[in-house]
Amino acid sequence: MKKVWMVLLTMVIVSTLFAVTTIKISGWPGNPDEESAIKAGVEEFNSTHKDIQVVWEPIPGNYLETLKTRLSAGTAPDIFYVDVYFFQEFASKNVLLPLDLYIKRDKFDLNAYFPSLVNAFKYNNRVYGIAKDFSTLALYYNKEIFDKYGVPYPTNNDTWFDLLDKALQLKRKGFETPMVLAADFNRVIPFILGAGGKLVDENLNTALDEPASKFGLKFYIDLVTKYGVAVEPQTVGAGWIGEALGKEKVAMGMSGPWSLGFLKGSYPDVYKKMGVVEMPSLIKKSTMVYTVSWSINKESRNKSAAWEVLKFLVTRGQEIFVEKAGVLASRKDLASKDKDPMKIPFYKGAEYAQPWSVPTPTGIFSIANDQINSRLKDLFYNKITLDEALKQIKENYPQWISGK
């Protein structure tokens, strides 16, 4: 009997010594470069950690709805992507693990990351994720078109009125469509904030009808309707802003770094003609930051191991991801190593960017966003006046953000 107990005890000790914790991480499937970068990071982690092994299981299709379903069913991965756009909703529903105690315990340096990206994943002053990378908006312009028509290039210090003046010069000199603009609320936000406006008031009601907010919104719409210097991508036979730039149907467009890769791959000759500068400003500099965090499932059975994996993903893992996928680093030390002049305006924007998130009592903004975009579209085609649109938004906003 004693021998049996000794054997069992030995087996327990051995199994404990060689126990491996599996941490499942997930996000939406990326392009081939991103997939390769993620897998390279996972392989490096697994080769250097014998007690923890990481499995990458991307969620195809409707990522958000699938993840919500799996969270409700208790089958969600240990670590997953959280887009800043729906972060509020997740944080308010208490499905994410707050990281503050782990950060404090390990003296993990949040100052190594751009402040706007740290704040993007804070809720009630607690940290619920760390940005894996980011994108901001900047102004693309076609140097060849500007040279042909003798118009000065846009600069990092241009105001809105400089932008308008250069667009009008191009139009007067014979270039029909100087700019491409999207009827998307997130693209208007830099103009609202840049005019000194705000998105919501202290009670989280819409503030779009306040004078400064309205001024920024009106300027954006006027580029299309009053001055006739901007059109939607579809008007010039393009599916989106990057394609309109690639087809050289427009001279300027506000887009993110994703257009760099697109132009380089699909329109390499046009890519060589492109310049990129920071967004034009008015009262203050303003742009958007689109970002995704690595966050931990609050119901993960292996929280400490998940934290070890997350730390790797946003340090050495991020270094691998940035190098292989060509994205922008959320860590300032990695960003400082990126000397690509085309990317610098995007990095500069991170210093003053507004995360793509509108605070609401429920954390839900998607319905309001769709409704506002519908009215922006109508404004582009003079189907409604700005006052009428703002009145409709004001009256319906409480229902749109109720989540019902």
C-alpha positions as CSV (number, residue, x, y, z in Angstrom):
1,M,0.0,0.0,0.0
2,K,2.8,2.3,0.9
3,K,4.4,1.7,-2.5
4,V,1.1,2.5,-4.2
5,W,0.9,5.8,-2.4
6,M,4.5,6.6,-3.3
7,V,3.8,5.9,-6.9
8,L,0.7,8.1,-6.9
9,L,2.6,10.9,-5.1
10,T,5.4,10.7,-7.7
11,M,2.8,10.9,-10.5
12,V,1.2,14.0,-9.0
13,I,4.5,15.7,-8.5
14,V,5.6,14.8,-12.1
15,S,2.3,15.9,-13.6
16,T,2.5,19.2,-11.6
17,L,6.1,19.8,-12.7
18,F,5.2,19.3,-16.4
19,A,1.6,20.7,-16.4
20,V,1.0,23.0,-19.3
21,T,-1.5,25.8,-19.3
22,T,-3.2,26.5,-22.6
23,I,-4.2,30.0,-23.4
24,K,-6.5,30.6,-26.3
25,I,-6.3,34.0,-28.0
26,S,-8.7,35.2,-30.7
27,G,-9.5,38.0,-33.0
28,W,-10.8,38.4,-36.5
29,P,-8.8,36.8,-39.3
30,G,-6.3,39.4,-40.8
31,N,-4.7,39.7,-44.2
32,P,-2.0,37.2,-45.0
33,D,0.7,39.4,-43.5
34,E,-1.2,39.9,-40.3
35,E,-1.9,36.2,-39.9
36,S,1.7,35.4,-40.5
37,A,2.8,38.0,-37.9
38,I,0.4,36.7,-35.3
39,K,1.5,33.1,-35.8
40,A,5.2,34.1,-35.6
41,G,4.6,35.8,-32.3
42,V,2.7,32.7,-31.0
43,E,5.5,30.4,-32.1
44,E,8.2,32.5,-30.4
45,F,6.2,32.6,-27.1
46,N,5.6,28.9,-27.2
47,S,9.3,28.2,-27.9
48,T,10.3,30.2,-24.8
49,H,7.6,29.2,-22.4
50,K,7.2,25.5,-21.4
51,D,4.5,26.0,-18.8
52,I,2.2,28.1,-20.9
53,Q,1.3,27.4,-24.6
54,V,-0.7,29.8,-26.7
55,V,-3.3,28.8,-29.4
56,W,-4.4,31.3,-32.0
57,E,-8.1,30.7,-32.9
58,P,-9.4,33.6,-35.1
59,I,-13.2,34.0,-35.3
60,P,-14.4,34.3,-38.9
61,G,-17.6,36.0,-40.0
62,N,-19.4,38.3,-37.7
63,Y,-16.7,38.6,-35.0
64,L,-18.7,40.8,-32.6
65,E,-21.9,38.8,-32.5
66,T,-20.0,35.5,-32.3
67,L,-17.8,36.7,-29.5
68,K,-20.9,38.0,-27.6
69,T,-22.6,34.6,-28.0
70,R,-19.5,32.8,-26.8
71,L,-19.1,35.1,-23.8
72,S,-22.7,34.4,-22.8
73,A,-22.2,30.7,-23.2
74,G,-18.9,30.6,-21.2
75,T,-16.9,29.4,-24.2
76,A,-15.1,32.6,-25.1
77,P,-11.2,32.6,-25.5
78,D,-8.9,33.7,-22.7
79,I,-7.7,36.7,-24.6
80,F,-9.4,38.5,-27.5
81,Y,-9.5,41.6,-29.6
82,V,-11.7,44.5,-28.4
83,D,-12.2,47.3,-30.9
84,V,-12.4,50.7,-29.2
85,Y,-15.7,51.2,-31.0
86,F,-17.4,48.6,-28.9
87,F,-15.1,48.6,-25.9
88,Q,-17.5,50.7,-23.7
89,E,-20.3,48.1,-24.2
90,F,-18.0,45.3,-23.1
91,A,-16.6,47.1,-20.2
92,S,-20.0,48.2,-18.9
93,K,-21.3,44.6,-19.1
94,N,-18.4,43.4,-16.9
95,V,-17.0,40.8,-19.2
96,L,-13.4,42.1,-19.3
97,L,-10.8,41.5,-16.6
98,P,-9.5,44.8,-15.1
99,L,-5.7,44.8,-15.4
100,D,-4.8,47.4,-12.8
101,L,-3.6,44.9,-10.1
102,Y,-1.4,43.0,-12.5
103,I,0.0,46.2,-13.9
104,K,0.8,47.5,-10.4
105,R,2.2,44.1,-9.2
106,D,4.6,43.7,-12.2
107,K,5.4,47.4,-12.5
108,F,4.2,47.2,-16.1
109,D,4.9,50.6,-17.7
110,L,1.8,52.1,-19.3
111,N,3.8,55.2,-20.0
112,A,5.6,53.3,-22.8
113,Y,2.3,53.6,-24.8
114,F,0.7,56.7,-26.4
115,P,-1.6,58.2,-23.8
116,S,-4.5,58.4,-26.2
117,L,-4.3,54.6,-26.7
118,V,-4.1,53.9,-22.9
119,N,-7.1,56.1,-22.3
120,A,-9.0,54.4,-25.1
121,F,-9.3,51.3,-23.0
122,K,-10.0,52.8,-19.6
123,Y,-13.5,52.6,-18.1
124,N,-14.3,54.2,-14.7
125,N,-10.6,54.8,-14.3
126,R,-9.7,51.1,-14.7
127,V,-7.6,49.6,-17.5
128,Y,-9.3,46.8,-19.4
129,G,-7.0,46.3,-22.3
130,I,-3.7,47.4,-24.0
131,A,-3.6,48.5,-27.6
132,K,-2.0,46.1,-30.0
133,D,-1.6,48.7,-32.7
134,F,-3.5,51.7,-34.0
135,S,-4.4,53.9,-37.0
136,T,-5.1,57.6,-37.2
137,L,-6.4,59.8,-40.0
138,A,-4.1,62.0,-42.1
139,L,-4.4,63.8,-45.4
140,Y,-3.2,62.1,-48.6
141,Y,-2.4,64.2,-51.7
142,N,-1.2,63.4,-55.2
143,K,1.9,65.5,-55.8
144,E,1.7,65.0,-59.6
145,I,-1.8,66.6,-59.7
146,F,-0.7,69.5,-57.6
147,D,2.4,70.0,-59.7
148,K,0.4,69.9,-63.0
149,Y,-2.0,72.6,-61.8
150,G,0.5,74.7,-60.0
151,V,-1.0,74.5,-56.6
152,P,1.1,74.4,-53.4
153,Y,1.2,71.1,-51.6
154,P,-0.8,70.7,-48.3
155,T,1.4,71.0,-45.2
156,N,1.3,69.8,-41.6
157,N,0.3,73.3,-40.5
158,D,-2.6,73.9,-42.9
159,T,-5.9,75.2,-41.5
160,W,-9.2,74.2,-42.8
161,F,-9.3,77.3,-44.9
162,D,-5.9,76.5,-46.4
163,L,-7.3,73.1,-47.4
164,L,-10.4,74.8,-48.9
165,D,-8.2,77.4,-50.7
166,K,-6.0,74.7,-52.3
167,A,-9.0,72.6,-53.3
168,L,-10.7,75.7,-54.9
169,Q,-7.5,76.5,-56.7
170,L,-7.4,73.0,-58.2
171,K,-11.0,73.3,-59.3
172,R,-10.6,76.8,-60.8
173,K,-7.6,75.5,-62.8
174,G,-9.5,72.6,-64.3
175,F,-9.3,69.7,-61.9
176,E,-12.9,68.7,-61.4
177,T,-12.9,66.7,-58.1
178,P,-10.2,67.9,-55.7
179,M,-11.3,65.9,-52.7
180,V,-13.0,62.7,-51.7
181,L,-15.0,62.6,-48.5
182,A,-17.0,59.9,-46.7
183,A,-20.5,60.4,-45.3
184,D,-19.3,58.7,-42.1
185,F,-19.7,60.3,-38.7
186,N,-16.3,59.2,-37.5
187,R,-14.7,61.2,-40.3
188,V,-16.6,64.3,-39.3
189,I,-15.5,64.1,-35.6
190,P,-12.1,65.7,-36.2
191,F,-13.9,68.7,-37.6
192,I,-16.3,68.9,-34.7
193,L,-13.6,68.7,-32.1
194,G,-11.2,70.9,-34.2
195,A,-13.7,73.7,-34.0
196,G,-13.8,73.4,-30.3
197,G,-17.0,71.4,-30.3
198,K,-17.9,68.3,-28.5
199,L,-19.9,65.1,-29.2
200,V,-21.9,64.8,-26.0
201,D,-22.6,67.1,-23.0
202,E,-22.0,66.3,-19.3
203,N,-25.2,64.2,-19.2
204,L,-24.1,62.2,-22.3
205,N,-26.8,63.8,-24.5
206,T,-25.8,64.7,-28.0
207,A,-24.1,68.0,-28.3
208,L,-24.0,68.2,-32.1
209,D,-26.4,71.1,-32.2
210,E,-24.2,73.3,-30.0
211,P,-22.6,76.2,-32.0
212,A,-19.0,75.0,-32.2
213,S,-20.0,71.4,-33.0
214,K,-22.4,72.6,-35.6
215,F,-19.8,74.8,-37.2
216,G,-17.4,71.9,-37.6
217,L,-20.2,69.7,-39.1
218,K,-21.3,72.5,-41.4
219,F,-17.7,73.0,-42.8
220,Y,-17.4,69.3,-43.6
221,I,-20.8,69.3,-45.4
222,D,-20.0,72.6,-47.2
223,L,-17.0,71.1,-48.9
224,V,-19.5,69.0,-50.8
225,T,-22.6,71.1,-51.1
226,K,-21.5,74.8,-51.0
227,Y,-18.0,74.8,-52.5
228,G,-18.3,71.7,-54.7
229,V,-14.7,70.6,-54.0
230,A,-15.5,67.2,-52.6
231,V,-17.5,64.1,-53.5
232,E,-18.2,60.6,-52.1
233,P,-16.0,57.8,-53.5
234,Q,-18.9,56.3,-55.4
235,T,-19.3,59.5,-57.4
236,V,-16.0,58.9,-59.0
237,G,-16.5,55.1,-59.5
238,A,-14.6,54.0,-56.4
239,G,-15.7,51.8,-53.6
240,W,-13.8,53.7,-50.9
241,I,-11.4,56.6,-50.4
242,G,-8.2,54.6,-51.0
243,E,-9.5,53.4,-54.4
244,A,-10.5,56.9,-55.4
245,L,-6.9,58.0,-54.6
246,G,-5.5,55.0,-56.5
247,K,-7.5,55.7,-59.6
248,E,-6.3,59.3,-59.5
249,K,-9.9,60.5,-59.7
250,V,-9.2,62.9,-56.8
251,A,-6.2,65.0,-55.6
252,M,-6.8,64.6,-51.9
253,G,-8.4,62.4,-49.3
254,M,-8.4,61.8,-45.6
255,S,-7.6,58.2,-44.7
256,G,-5.6,56.0,-42.4
257,P,-2.4,54.1,-42.9
258,W,-4.3,51.1,-44.3
259,S,-4.4,53.1,-47.6
260,L,-0.6,53.0,-47.7
261,G,-0.5,49.3,-48.0
262,F,-3.4,49.3,-50.4
263,L,-1.9,51.8,-52.7
264,K,1.6,50.2,-52.5
265,G,0.1,46.8,-53.5
266,S,-2.6,47.8,-56.0
267,Y,-1.4,51.1,-57.4
268,P,2.4,51.1,-57.0
269,D,2.9,53.9,-59.5
270,V,0.4,56.1,-57.8
271,Y,1.9,55.3,-54.4
272,K,5.1,56.9,-55.5
273,K,3.3,60.2,-56.3
274,M,1.6,60.4,-52.9
275,G,2.4,62.7,-50.0
276,V,0.9,62.5,-46.5
277,V,0.5,65.3,-44.0
278,E,-1.4,65.7,-40.7
279,M,-5.0,66.6,-40.8
280,P,-5.8,70.3,-41.3
281,S,-6.7,72.2,-38.1
282,L,-8.8,75.1,-36.9
283,I,-8.8,76.0,-33.2
284,K,-6.8,72.9,-32.3
285,K,-5.3,69.9,-34.0
286,S,-7.6,66.9,-34.2
287,T,-7.8,63.5,-35.7
288,M,-9.2,60.1,-35.0
289,V,-7.5,57.0,-33.6
290,Y,-8.8,53.6,-34.4
291,T,-7.4,50.9,-32.2
292,V,-7.9,47.4,-30.9
293,S,-6.8,46.0,-27.6
294,W,-5.7,42.7,-26.3
295,S,-8.1,42.1,-23.4
296,I,-8.6,39.2,-21.0
297,N,-11.9,37.4,-20.5
298,K,-13.0,38.0,-16.9
299,E,-14.2,34.3,-16.8
300,S,-10.8,32.9,-17.9
301,R,-9.8,30.0,-15.7
302,N,-6.1,31.0,-16.1
303,K,-6.0,34.7,-15.5
304,S,-2.4,34.9,-14.3
305,A,-1.2,32.9,-17.3
306,A,-3.4,35.0,-19.6
307,W,-1.7,38.1,-18.2
308,E,1.7,36.7,-19.0
309,V,0.6,36.1,-22.6
310,L,-0.9,39.6,-22.9
311,K,2.3,41.2,-21.7
312,F,4.2,39.3,-24.4
313,L,1.7,40.3,-27.1
314,V,2.0,44.0,-26.4
315,T,5.8,44.0,-26.0
316,R,7.9,41.5,-28.0
317,G,4.8,40.3,-29.7
318,Q,4.0,43.8,-30.9
319,E,7.5,44.2,-32.2
320,I,7.1,41.1,-34.3
321,F,3.6,42.2,-35.5
322,V,4.7,45.7,-36.4
323,E,7.7,44.4,-38.4
324,K,5.8,41.8,-40.3
325,A,2.4,43.4,-40.8
326,G,3.5,47.0,-41.3
327,V,1.0,48.5,-38.8
328,L,1.6,51.4,-36.5
329,A,3.1,50.5,-33.1
330,S,1.2,51.6,-29.9
331,R,4.5,51.4,-28.0
332,K,6.4,54.7,-28.3
333,D,9.8,53.1,-28.4
334,L,8.8,50.9,-31.4
335,A,7.2,53.9,-33.0
336,S,10.4,55.9,-32.7
337,K,12.2,53.3,-34.8
338,D,9.8,53.7,-37.7
339,K,11.5,56.2,-40.0
340,D,9.1,55.8,-42.9
341,P,8.2,59.5,-43.8
342,M,4.8,58.4,-45.0
343,K,3.9,57.1,-41.5
344,I,5.2,60.0,-39.5
345,P,2.0,62.1,-39.8
346,F,0.0,59.2,-38.5
347,Y,2.3,58.8,-35.5
348,K,2.1,62.5,-34.8
349,G,-1.6,62.3,-34.8
350,A,-1.6,59.8,-31.9
351,E,-0.4,62.7,-29.7
352,Y,-3.7,64.5,-29.9
353,A,-6.2,61.9,-31.4
354,Q,-9.7,61.2,-30.3
355,P,-10.5,57.4,-29.9
356,W,-13.4,56.2,-32.1
357,S,-15.8,56.0,-29.3
358,V,-18.8,58.1,-28.2
359,P,-19.6,57.8,-24.5
360,T,-23.2,56.7,-23.8
361,P,-25.0,55.5,-20.6
362,T,-25.4,52.0,-22.1
363,G,-22.0,51.8,-23.9
364,I,-24.0,51.3,-27.1
365,F,-23.6,53.8,-30.0
366,S,-24.0,51.6,-33.1
367,I,-27.6,52.5,-33.8
368,A,-27.0,56.2,-33.3
369,N,-24.0,56.0,-35.6
370,D,-26.1,54.4,-38.4
371,Q,-28.8,57.0,-38.0
372,I,-26.4,59.9,-38.1
373,N,-24.6,58.4,-41.1
374,S,-28.0,58.2,-42.9
375,R,-28.5,61.9,-42.3
376,L,-25.0,62.8,-43.4
377,K,-25.7,61.0,-46.7
378,D,-28.9,63.1,-47.1
379,L,-27.0,66.2,-46.3
380,F,-24.4,65.4,-49.0
381,Y,-27.2,65.4,-51.6
382,N,-29.2,68.3,-50.2
383,K,-32.2,66.1,-49.3
384,I,-32.3,67.7,-45.8
385,T,-31.1,70.9,-44.2
386,L,-28.5,70.8,-41.4
387,D,-31.0,72.3,-39.0
388,E,-33.5,69.6,-39.9
389,A,-30.9,66.8,-39.5
390,L,-29.8,68.2,-36.1
391,K,-33.4,68.4,-34.9
392,Q,-34.0,64.8,-35.8
393,I,-30.8,63.7,-34.1
394,K,-31.6,65.6,-30.9
395,E,-35.1,64.2,-30.7
396,N,-34.2,60.6,-31.4
397,Y,-30.8,60.3,-29.8
398,P,-32.0,59.0,-26.4
399,Q,-33.8,56.1,-28.1
400,W,-30.9,55.3,-30.4
401,I,-28.5,54.9,-27.5
402,S,-30.9,53.0,-25.2
403,G,-29.9,49.7,-26.6
404,K,-33.6,48.7,-27.1
